[in-house]
Amino acid sequence: MPFDTLLQRLFPAHVIANPHYRSLARNMVLIIISVSMVPMIVVSSTLYLQFRHSYREKVNDHLSELVLKHKQNIDNFLQERLTDIRLMAARSGYDRLKDDVLLKRNLELLQQEYGSVFVDLGVVDADGRQEAYAGPFKLDRADYGNAEWFKQALKHDQVISDVFLGLRGLPHFIVAAHSIENGRPWILRATIDFVYFNNLVDNIRIGSTGLAFILNREGRLQTTPGVQPSANGSPEAAFLQSLWSIISAGTGNVRIVLQEDSRGVENIYAGALLKSGEWLLVYQQSAEDAFADLHWSFMITTLIMAVGTASILLMAFALSRMIVIRTAKADQEKKLMNQKMVETGKLASIGELAAGVAHEINNPVAIMVEEAGWIGDLLDEKEFQDSKNLEEFKRALGQIQTQGRRCKDITHKLLSFARKTSATVQDTQINRLIEDLVALSSQRTKFSMVEVKTELGEGLPMVRASLSELQQVFLNLINNAIDAMGNKGGRLTLSTRAQNGLVVVSVADTGSGIPAEDLGRIFDPFFTTKAVGKGAGLGLSICYGIINKLGGRIEVASTVDVGTTFSVYIPVAKNE
């Protein structure tokens, strides 16, 4: 097959059709093949000459790495599952976990995270009675008082049991965490799926006879290998007991021995202790299978040469393909960047449009404020003094004037955005600002059945900032808190305090909370957890920018189904 035809078949048509990319691909393939073949021939010949002298050591090293790696994986698996249970017990406590509904929810969360690893969960009191259960078996109120794992759990903070049949009649093992709450000991236990755990060990295979299994100190199997020995008292069972003694008596992390099994077949055994020395991971392979390559070294060398040649060809084409495609992609991204620069120019035009809109809005807003003042003057006349709604009229006019001035500040910010002018900065008393915003939001909080509580610190220093920008920040946080509590209502707490040259304002709600995976993104532009059409995802981003510009910061703490607290830190005015 012609070389160019091969390139056309292996490379994307839209890339290789370009003469520049086709030439680049051809040159790279030829250079990689030429440079790689000579070293491969030299290395392969050297390996063949040394192969017969070092193969046994390499087999041992390989087995040591294999067993040690899987020992670490299995130990990590057991420790992580135990840690999951201990964290659940510490986080939720006995009173919550003994609720079957909550326990079932915790099991569902574990199964969502780890699949079928966790079969069930149970809360057991100090007498061994299961107070709560979540799982597929009928084990409500089961009695584990005589179970060995339960006795061990009472003596230790945590326990991983041996594999046993138990009440369900199926092989399984238990991980359990022992806790004490209000002077009362209790245990959170979980059943680990035996099939899943068995597969962790059963997947350790090399050659045609390689298999792995786990023994306990009594020489009993804790997994089901490909060939399972007979019951206790058989030659196979006696051999496993002696195998534990032989391997565990060795030194080093991995102990390797050559030993005949009960049928007289010589095997190589590599073992490592698990679970703090309570279990032994054993890899077994027949010696004939393990060292077969020693008698076929010439064939292996030939095979290595063939595989090496194929690998070099594959690498040459794959690497060349990757680089050429990335080069073409980089050229395409350069074109897209040019398009983005054009879009940036469009955004500048939008900024000018915003400035024009802001200028046009200023005039009617000014007239509205003036007319409100004129109506206020009319209300001072005698004919209106006796009206029962006089105070309500005055309150409404006050709101019109306040919000009119706020509209003016907003248009000023639009002009600031377009013309890069500065917002109006003044000394502001945070407590007064919070009280005004609470009054402004009173109708919405009342409608949403939200109880508002203020805890305002006394004698707070002034902060120097744009009043309208601070109003925007805290009004946005208040509205978000009300939205988070929804129609079910709740409690909104606003508190202020002075701390190390800062004024701290906390806005806390009892709403639905923010998932942990979303906490790091809530200040990103256009990120929102609200339903489509409910928010643009810009509010918190703007708030973050305003506070950051003042030299402050915003922190958030949230727990799902408990609530969220935003804490805003603002530097005090320099003259304070």
Buried (B, 14 or more C-beta within 10 A) or exposed (E): EEEEEEBBEBBEEEBBEEEEBBEBBBEBBEEBBEEBBEEBEEEBEEBBEEBEEEBEEEBBEEBBEBBBEBBEEBBEBBBEBBBBBBEBBEEBBBEBBBBBEBBBEBBEEBBEEBEEBBBBBBBBBBEBEBBBBBBEBEBEEBBBEEBEBBEBBBEEEBBBBBBBEBEBEEBBBBBBBBBEEEEEBBBBBBBBBBEBBBEBBBEBBBEEBBBBBBBBBEBBBBBBBEEEBEEEEEEBBBBBBEBBEEBBEEEEEBBBBEBEBBEEEEBBBBBBBBBEEEBBBBBBBBBBBBBEBEEEBEEBBEEBBEEBBEBBBEBBBEEBBEEBBEBBEEEEEEEEEEEEEEEEEEEEEEBEEBBEBBEEBBEEBEEBBEEBBEBBEEBEEEEEEEEEEEEEBBEEBEEBBBBBBBBBBBBBBBBBBBEEEEBBEEBBEBBEBBBBBBEBBEEEBEEBEBEBEEEBBEEBBBBBBBBBBBBBBBBBBBBBBBBBBEEEBBBBBBBBBBEEEBBBBBBBBBBBBBEEEBBEEBBEEEBBBEEEEEBEBBBBBBBBBBBEEBEBBBEBBBEEEEBBBBBBBBBBBEEB
